[in-house]
Amino acid sequence: MVAAPSPLPHFINGNPLINQLISTIICAMGYGIEIALFISCVQLIRGMPKETSKPMRRFLFTYTVLMFMVGTLYTTSSIVNTILRADQVSSSMALCDLCDNSYWVSLNDLCVTLVIWGADGFMLWRCVVLYNGISPGQRIAFLMLSCTLALSALG
């Protein structure tokens, strides 16, 4: 019996460096969308009505900027990691001490973790605000479910 050919192009199946390069290019395209969303969010926060509390506007602005900065750090470290990995493959020695990929991989992991925690925390906060007017019994059940979900996000 002959195995069915892979539906993926041959360059995706074979070389992990090519796979990393493709994923970095896709990440950079996603970063373009992130820049557009960041600019849009900042404009909307600045244009909020004056009735919205000043601490709430500050919190939303700070949250948006911090999430954008972590996303920028992730994209930058991903690009640097890909370049250094390609250099290590093409030459027998690294360029410098910064070429230790474990640092950049750890930075990528940290950034992804912070973005996931930040997004999950913001989503839980939104749910708590939206379900603020429910009965006490339902509120306790909802808060228990929310806490369980928050703990599961921590691993």
Disulfide bonds with the S-S distance in Angstrom:
none
